[in-house]
Amino acid sequence: MSEKKLLSGVRVVELANFIAAATAGRFMADLGADVIKIEAAQGDPLRYTAPSEGRPLDMYENTTWELENANKRCISLNLKTPEGKEAFFKLLETADVLITNWRVQALARAGLDYESLKTRFPKLVYALCTGYGELGPDKDLPGFDFTAFFARGGYLETLRQADSRPMNVAPGVGDHNVGMNLAAGILAALYHAKVTGEGEKVETSLFETAVFNMGMMVQAAQYTDVGRKYPINIREADNPCNAAFKTKEGRYIQMCFPNYNVYYNKFMDVLGMTDMIDNERYYPIQNLQANGLGTELHDMICNRMVQEDADFWIERLTKADLPFAKAQSWEEILVDKQAWANDCFYTMKYDNGNERTLVRPPVRFREMGTPDYVRGPMIGENGCDIMHELGYTDEQIAKMRESGALYVWGDEKK
């Protein structure tokens, strides 16, 4: 790995919990920024989510914490104390970027909103990540990706089968998307600040990102006299080939033919349904839709696909160069050769001797190389070092630890 770090010399203060904002901080930390995470003494709630994810609760082997907070440092300050607040502001004086996901009203109460800080820190890039955006009637609602992204953002109502309940969702999916969007905005504003000396405010939210992600279909929904209104049953889709088809052993293979007319004949050949090639009842798609035969074709494909196992179809589809993918489980992703070949994973060895596969952020840099993967810090683990960097003496640090303004992991055991 090269010693070159693209964000070397940049300092980021992360006043955030859970996942979305932390994702942006993690990405910048991987690029060499000094990302200092601020936590309360009880720690970020993300440290305690293991039981909901099917993992043991163990502060010393916390894979979710590593994913969102590797390569960062951590200080635990009580911002409700004058000493803690003063230390926070001293830290901001050294920072290029502040990332926060506090709700708008909480930031205002604490005097940490953008308007309150921009005069004091004119070069600061202020990055805000919320559930529903900072304006509007619902700006103060608590936001998680299950709710603000998947539900309010249109996924659950439109992507379910019409006769079934919404799909299951997994934590972090929307958050990671939002976090990388926030990182993109931060980097643009950081470039501007470095060139002009002027700071900027960057904002995104789970809801706004979901609306953007759904943009093609949200826009298409205006044409109420064309196409089908979602939710639908997939067998009734406008393009009957854009579906996941069940194989003999019960696995699913997802096809993607954005232009039906380009792929139809090749697909019929792969299926061995050669009598369907150039059949004017089903091809081109204008004939299919005019004849109302989409459901019939979908059922024919289903009946053929279920006759063979997934490996049979994968070999034929690959040879034909058709766009498809087998629906994989998380366990299969862990051993996916394509993921390993592209450095999606890192093997972390914990102090207890366990080795775990951890996921890397999804952007690669040729000259910088693959970044290190240093475990996420314990609560306040780097607090004393950071305070020394800010000019605090050992005596001042000891007094703050005694008063509770500063917490370092293990203090409660002393």
N, C-alpha and C positions, 0 to 999 in steps of 0.2 A: 504494500500500500504506500502511495506517495505521501510525503509530509505536507504536501500542498493542501490547504484548507480554504475553500472558497469564501467562507465567512469568518476567517480568522480575524480577531480584533473587534468583532461585533459583540456587544453585550445585550442580552435579552432578559428582561425581568418578566416572569410568568406568574401572574396573580390569578390562578385558575384552578378548577378542579374537574374531575371526570375526564372526558376524552377529547372532544372536538378541538378546543383551544390548545390542549396539551399536544395534540398531533402536530400542530404548526410549530410549537416549540421543539418537539422531538426532531422534526425535519431540519430545523435550523441548527440544532445541536449536532446532528450528524454532519452538517457542513462546516463544523468548526466553531460556531458561535458559542460564547460562554452563556449558557442558558441557566439562570438562577430561578428555581421554583420556590415560591413562598407558600408555606402551609401553616395552618393553625397547629397547636400542639397535639390535637387528636388526629391530625392527618387528613389528607384528601379522602373522601368517601370511596374513591376508586380502589383504595388499598383493601377494602373489605367486601368486594363483590364476588369473591371466589365461589361461595356456595351457589350463587345464581348461574354460574358458568360451568358447574360440574367439576370444580377443582377443590382441593383442600385449602383451607384458610391458613396460610403460612407466610408471615412477613419476610421470611428469609428465602422463600422460593415462590415468588409472586410473578408469574409470567405476564399477566395483564399489566402490572405496574411497569415491568421492563419494557413492554411494547410501546407504551405511551411516554415513558420518562427516562429511557436509557440515555446516557451521555450528558445528563443534566447534573447540576448541583442543587442542593436544597438548603434553605434556611427557614426556620420556623419563628415567625415574629407575631406577637400579639398586637395587631394594629389598633386595638381598643385602648392601648396604653400610650401615653405620650412618648415614652422611650421607643416603643416599637414603631410608632408612626414616624418619629424622627429618623430612625434607622432606615425605614422604607424610603423616605424622601432622599436621604443620602445615597441610597442605592440607585434611585432614579437619576440622580445627578451624573452617575457614571454610565447610564444605559443609553442604548440607541433605540430600543424597542420595548414597549410594554404590551404584553398580551394578557387580556382578561376575559373571563366569561361571567363576571358578576352581572346580576340583573341591573337594569338602568337605575331603578330607584335606590338600590343598595350603593351603587357607585356615587350617586348624588349625595346620599346621607353621609358617606364617608369623606366627601370632598375629593373624590378620585375620578370624577367625570372628566371628559375631555376639556370642556370649557374651563374647569378649575385648574387643570394642569398645563394647558398649552402656553400660557404666559410665562410660567415658572420654568418650563422645559420646552423651549421653542423648537428644538431640533428633534424632539422625540417623535417616533412613529408609534401611534396609539392604536392598537388593534383590538377590536371588540367582537366577540362571538356570542350570540344570544340564541334563544330558542325560536323566537318569532319576529326578530327585528326590533330596532329601538324605537319605532314609531307605531302608531295605530292603537286600536282599542285593546289588543291582546299582548302588548309589549311587555307586560309585567308577569305574564303567565310562566310557570316553570316549564322548561322545555327539554325533552330528551328525544333521541332519535326515534324511539318507538312511537311517540306522540306527534311532535312537531314535524318530523321528517316523513315517516312512513304513513301515519294516519292523515294528518292535516295536509300533507304534501301529495296525496293522491294515490300512493302505492297500494294501500290495503283495499280500497274500494274498487279500483280499476283492474288490478292484476289478479284478483281472485276469480275462480270460476263462478259463474252467475248463480249457481245453485249450492254454493258452499260458503263456509265462513272464510275470513281472510287468511292469507298464508301466515305461517309462523315467521317471526322476525328474530334477528340475532343482534346482540348489542355491538355497537361500534361501527356498523356498516355506514349509516348516515354520518356519524361523527367524523370518520376518517375522510369522507368526501368533503365535508365542510372544512375540516382542518387544513386540507391541502389547498382549497380555495382561499382560505385566509392567508396561508403562507404565500401564495402567489401575489396577493394584494400587498402583503408586508414587504416582499422583496422589491416590488415596484416603488412603493413609498420610500423604502430605505435607499434605493438608488437616487431618488429625487432629493432626499435629505442630504445625502453625501455630496451631491452636485451643487445644491443651492443653499444648504444650511437650514432649510425650512422643513419642519415636521409635517405630519399628515395624520388624519384619522382614517382607519380602514375598518370596515364593518361588513360582516355577513352573518347569516343565521342558518339554522337547520331548515326552517321553513322556506326561506328565499332560495336556498340551494336546491331543495326538492322541487320547487316550482320551475327552476331553470332546467333541472334534469328531465322533468316531465314536459319541457317546452314544446316538443314536436306534437305531442298528443293534446296538450292543453290548447294549443293554437288550432289544431284540427277539429276540436270540439265545437268551434264556432260554426262549422258547416253542418248544421243539424239535419239537413235533408240528404246527406251523403254518408255512406258507411253505417256501421252499427254503433249503437250507444253502449259504452262499457258500464258495468262488467258484462262479459259475455262468457259463454262456454266456448272453449278454444276450437271445438269442431265447427263452430259457426263463424269463425274469423273471416275477414275479407280475403286473406291469403291463407288457404287451408294447409299449406306446407310449412308455415312458420309456427311449428308446434313441437312439443316434446313427445316422441313416440315410444311406446313401451315395447321392450324386446322379450324374447322367450323366457329369460330368467328373471324378468321383473325389473330390469334396469330401464333407464330412459335416455334417449338420444335426442338432443335438441337440434333442429334444423334452422337455418336462417337464409331465406331466399328473398332479400329485399326487392329484387326484380324477378318476379315469378317467371316471366317469359324467357329470361336468360338461362335459368336453371332447370326448368320443368322437364325437358326431354332427357337431360343427363340423369336426373333423379329417377325417371321412369325406367331408364335403362339399368341403373343400379338395382332397382327393386325387382328387375326381371319382368316388369309389366310392359313389355315392348309393344303390345297392341295399343297402348295409350299414347305412344309417341306420335306427335303431330295430330292427335285426335281432336277434331274441331269442336267437340262437345266440351273439352276441358282446356283447350289451348287455342289462342292466347288467353290471358286472364280475363280479357274483356268478354270473351265467349263464355267462360266459366261462370262469371258473375251474371251475365245476361240470362243464362240458362238455369241459374239458381242451383248449381251442382257442386258448390264448395263443400257442403256437408257430406255429400256422397263421395267425393274424392278423398276427403279426410278419412272417412271410415274405411275406404279401400286401402289406403296407405297403412292405417292402423292394423287391419287384418293381415297385411303382408309382413309388416315389421315384426309382429309378435310370433311369427313362424320361425325366426332365427334368433340366435343369441347376439349380444352386443358386439363381441369380437368379430363375428361374421360381418356385421354391418360396418364396423369401424374400418376393416380392411378394404371393403368395396368403396365406401365413401371417400376414404383417403386416396385411393387409386384414381377415383374420378375427380378429385380436387374440388369436392363440394364442401361448402361451409357447414360444419357440424361440430358438436362436442358431446361427449358422454357426461351425463349429470353425475358429478363426483361428490362423495362425502368428505367431511373434514379430515377423516382418517386417511383417505386416499390422497388428499392434497398434501398431507405431511410427507408422503413418499413420492410425490409427482416428480419425475426426472426433469421435466421442463422447468418446474419451479426451482429445483436445485441448480440446474445449469445456468439459470439467470440470477442467481444469488438472492433469491427471495428469502432465504432462511439463514439462520446462524445457530450454531450449537453452543449453548451456554452450559458451562459446568458450575454448579452451585457448591457452596462450602460443605453441604451435606453429602456430596459425592454424586448427586443426581445430574444427569445430562438431559437438557430439554431443548427442543427445537423452538426457536423464537423467530418471529417474522420481522423483516426489515421494511422500512418505507420503500415505495415502489419506483423511485427515480434513481438512475445510475449516472455516474460521471466518469468519463474515460480517464482524464488526466489526474483527477484527485484520487480515483480508485475507490474501493469499498471502505466505508468508515468503520472504525472500531465499534464494538458493541459493549459498552460498559454498563453494568447493571444500574437500575434506577436507585437513587439514594434513599436511605432511611429518613425518617422525619427529622429535619434539622441537622442532618449528618454533617454538612459542610458549614454550619452556621458560624462557628468560631473563626474559621479561616476567612470567610467572607467579611465578618466584622473587623478582623485585623486589616484586611485590604481597605476597608473604609476608614481606617485610622483609629479604631477603638483599642484601648489598652486591655490587658488581661484583667485588671481590676474592674474596669467598666463592664466587660463581658460577664465577669463573675456576678456582679450586682444584677445585671439584667436577667441572668439565668435564675438567680435567687428570687427575683421579684415575679418571674413568669413572663416577662416581656420577650425573653428569648428562650426557646426550648431546644435542647439537643437530645437526640435519641438516647434513652437510658437514664436521663436525669431523674426520673421518678424512682429509680432504684437506689439512688444515692442517699 
